[in-house]
C-alpha cells in the first residue's frame, strides 16, 4: 500500500450553471484567448479568487503585523514577477483590482500570438502543442504555461523546429524527394 495522496481542487464550476451574463462573458474569453473549453476559464478564476482571498485576509491585519508584511511582500513580488501587477502598484489594494484578463494575457499561447510568431491565437496553440515553441531554449508544449516577465524576451521557435531552422517537415521532405520543390500537397495532377 502506497501513501494516500491529497489533491486540491484546480477548478470550481459556477454555482448557477445557466446564468446568461456569465455564459456570454465566458464565451467571449474563450474566443478572445483561444481557450479549449470553459474549464480553462474556471481554473484561472479560481486561482484569482485564491489570490484575492489571501490579499483580503492580509488587509484585515494591522499594517505593522509581521505576517502581513512578510506574506504580503511575497504575494506582491510573485504577482510582479509573472507580470500581472506593475511595480508601481505594489500594494495589496491593487491585488483586489486584478481581473481574469490580466492572468490570461500572461499565458504562453497569448504571448506567442502577440509576438507575431503565429497567425492567430488558435495557430499559437497548435504551434505550442506541436513542440515548435521554446522558452529560454527549453521546449514548452503547454499553452497555459504562465510566462514570467524576464522570460518573455526568450520566447522563440525551437532549434529543431522547421520554423526555427531545423529539419524540414515530413511533407516538404517527401515533395523535395519527388522533385516538386516543396510545394503544397493540395495540388492534384489530373
N, C-alpha and C positions, 0 to 999 in steps of 0.2 A: 504494500500500500504506500502510495506516494503522499506527499503533502497536499492538503486541500488548498487550492488557490482561491483567493477572494478578488473578484473583479469589480471595479466601479463602473457605473453606467457612463457611456460615452455620449449617448443621445437621449433626449427626452421628448417624447411625442406630445403634441399640443393637447391641452385639456379638452378643448372644443374642436372636434375634427372638421366641422363644416362651417367655419366662420369665414364669410365671403372676403372681407378685407384682408385677413391673414393669408388666405389661399392665393389671392391676387398678388399680394406682396411677395410671397414665397416664389410664385411662378416668375415674377419679374427678376428676382435674384438668380433663380436657376438659369434663366435665359441670358441674363447680362453677364454672368460669370462662368457660363458653360458647365454647370454642375450636372452630375449624373442623375441625382434624384433629390427629393426633399430631405432625406436623412442627412445629407451633407450640410444643408442649411441648419437643421436642428442641432447638429453637432457643434457648429460654430456658435449658435445661440446659447447652448448650454455652457460652453467654455466662457463666453462673455458674461453669462449670468453668474458663474462662479467667481470670476474676477471682480465683478461689481459687488457681489455679496461680501467678498473679502475687504474691499475698499470701504463699504458701508460699515462693517464691523470695526475697522480701524478708525474710522471717523468718529465713532461714538466714544472712543478712548480720549484721555487727556492729551494735549499736544506734546507734552514733555514725557509722556509714557514711553518706556524703553521698548515695549513690544510694538507700539505704533511707529516709532522711529525706525526700528530695525526691519520689521516686516513691510512697512510702507515703502521704505527705500528699496528693498529687494523687489517688490512688486513693480514700482515705477521704473527701476533700471531694466527689468525684464521686458516691460512694455516698450521702452525706448529702444532697446536692443533689437527687437523684432520689427520696429518701425511703425508701430500702431500709435504711439504717443510721441509728440515732438518734445525736444529737450527743453524748449522754453515753457512747456506746460507740465513740468514735473511736480504736480500737486495731486493729492488724492481726489480733490473735487473734480478735476478733469477726467479722471478714470470713469466717473459716473456718466460722463457725456459721450463715452465711446459708443459706436454703432456697429452692427454686424458687417456693414460695408467696409469698415476700417480693417477688419480681420480678413475679409475675402480679398481685399486688394493685395495682401501680403502673400497669397498663395503662389506657388511656382507657376501654375497654369496662367494666372493673370499676368505675372511678371514676364513670362515668355512672350505673351501676346503684346504687352505694352512695349517690350524691347524691339519688336518687329521681327522676331525670329519665326513667327508663324503668321499665316494669312488671316486666321480667325481664331477666336477663343476656343473653338472646337478643334481646330487644327493643332493648337498648342497642346491640348490634352492628348491627342493622338501621338504627337511627337514625343511627349514625355513618356507615355506608356510603351512606346516602341524603342525606348532607350537611346534617343538621339540627343537628349539634353543632359549636360553635366553642370554641376555647381562646384566651383573650386576643384576642377579636374576629377570629380567623382560623379559617376553616372547616377542620376536620381530618376526613378520611374514612378514616383508618387505625385500626382497632380496637386494634392492638398498639402504638400511639403511647405512649411512656413519659412519664407526666405528672410534671413536677418539682413539688417541694413548693410553690414560690412561684406556680406556675401553677394549682394545684389550686383556688384560690378563684375563678378566672376561667373555669371550665367552665360553659357555658350554652348555650341554644338560639341558633341563628344568627338574625340580624335578618331575613333573607329567608325563614326557615322559617315555615310556618303555626303551629308551636308557639310561635315567638318573636314573634308579632305581625305576621308577614309576610302576603303574599297567600295566600288560601285555596287548597286543593288543587284538582286538576282535577275530581274527582268532586263535591266540595262546590259548586264554581262551576257545574257543569252542573245540579245539583239546585236551586240557587238560581234559576238562569235558568228552569228548568222550573216552579218555583213550589212545590216540596215543602218548602222551608225548610231544606235541607241535611241531611236525614236520611240514614240508611244506604241504600245501594243494594241491600240484600238484600231489601227489601220488594217483593213482586210484587203487581200489581193484576190479579186474575183475575175 
